[in-house]
């Protein structure tokens, strides 16, 4: 089944605030009926490493022909649909089709076969079920201010995101990724026990991403 594309301009996007962009994207996918009402078919994925240096290709912010850029972290949404539709990646910063089938996104943006210096290895991804993320995530944007309190990059026009429990900032809990925290068992039983209950999700190794999603697809 072919994957239909959508107009990326239909979604709010503030450069360098990918975590808030994805938060709003998830809400809009739900409200527009593109995703399930509670977002149960959506997963938020934080990509980073311990050194906060990850290369990703086909990114709009890049000044290179191949679209490669070095992010400290990046956030995308993955939608797992039923039927013959492959898992879809929603990345507002990508030049690839929007959304992109997961195999295309992995091969063209993450490029797991590309040999990287050790400092740039994408050691893991934080995988969070969207309903939990929408209730638990918070950011007062402190990470985007310099030591004098000035904005490093202009903030989004909407108010900062506050979690349901009143937490005002917990972004670091999602972007501090260590390969030592990665789960080793991505079987269905292991997935069920953690991904739908832990508000901060689970850390998985990059080379297990597609296998992990395949396990989740079988639960749908």
Secondary structure by P-SEA (a helix, b strand, c coil): cbbbbcccccccccccaaaaaaaaaaaaaaaacccccccccbbbbbbbccccbbbbccccccccccbbbbbcbbbbbbbbbcccccbbbbbccccccccccaaaaaaccccccccccccccccccccccaaaaaacbbbccccccccccccccccccccccccccccccccccccccccccccccccaaaaaacccccccbbbbcccaaaaaaaaaaaac
